[in-house]
Amino acid sequence: MARTRRYEVAASGTWWDEEDNRRLPAGEVHAWEQGTNQTVCGLSLHRSRLARFPAVAWADVLPESGGAADAVRRVCPRCSAVAGRRGADARPAWRRTNPRP
């Protein structure tokens, strides 16, 4: 059985949510996997000065989800293509079912 990947969030900025008393992503948002030092699209977290948000799931920062997406200005299209748009109107992930040899 294939392992399902869990993507967390890395963002260019932060903001403080007064209601939940927690730090949330703002600005440009990228997907990353814990244990790596780069985003899914290949940006280095340290060199790009991206803040990590391991408690925020990738699906929560999509604008249509409403969750933690209040201050998100842009979702990286490359990260979105890999991690997927997991909304109600999202298409299933593309998979090759019968690859050529």
Solvent accessible surface area in square Angstrom, and as a share of the most:
residue,aa,sasa,rsa
1,M,242,1.08
2,A,90,0.69
3,R,191,0.70
4,T,121,0.70
5,R,144,0.53
6,R,140,0.51
7,Y,22,0.08
8,E,7,0.03
9,V,0,0.00
10,A,0,0.00
11,A,0,0.00
12,S,62,0.40
13,G,25,0.24
14,T,67,0.39
15,W,69,0.24
16,W,135,0.47
17,D,19,0.10
18,E,133,0.60
19,E,159,0.71
20,D,86,0.45
21,N,101,0.52
22,R,97,0.35
23,R,109,0.40
24,L,5,0.03
25,P,0,0.00
26,A,13,0.10
27,G,20,0.19
28,E,56,0.25
29,V,0,0.00
30,H,5,0.02
31,A,0,0.00
32,W,13,0.05
33,E,39,0.17
34,Q,110,0.49
35,G,86,0.82
36,T,63,0.37
37,N,86,0.44
38,Q,96,0.43
39,T,3,0.02
40,V,42,0.24
41,C,25,0.15
42,G,45,0.44
43,L,63,0.31
44,S,36,0.23
45,L,3,0.01
46,H,147,0.66
47,R,211,0.77
48,S,44,0.28
49,R,210,0.77
50,L,21,0.10
51,A,29,0.22
52,R,106,0.39
53,F,6,0.02
54,P,60,0.38
55,A,86,0.67
56,V,5,0.03
57,A,31,0.24
58,W,8,0.03
59,A,38,0.30
60,D,55,0.29
61,V,0,0.00
62,L,2,0.01
63,P,81,0.51
64,E,94,0.42
65,S,59,0.38
66,G,46,0.44
67,G,50,0.48
68,A,1,0.01
69,A,15,0.11
70,D,105,0.54
71,A,24,0.18
72,V,20,0.11
73,R,198,0.72
74,R,120,0.44
75,V,23,0.13
76,C,3,0.02
77,P,78,0.49
78,R,145,0.53
79,C,0,0.00
80,S,14,0.09
81,A,85,0.66
82,V,84,0.48
83,A,0,0.00
84,G,17,0.16
85,R,103,0.37
86,R,141,0.51
87,G,29,0.28
88,A,118,0.92
89,D,127,0.66
90,A,37,0.29
91,R,216,0.79
92,P,126,0.79
93,A,70,0.54
94,W,200,0.70
95,R,186,0.68
96,R,138,0.50
97,T,130,0.75
98,N,130,0.67
99,P,82,0.52
100,R,202,0.74
101,P,181,1.14
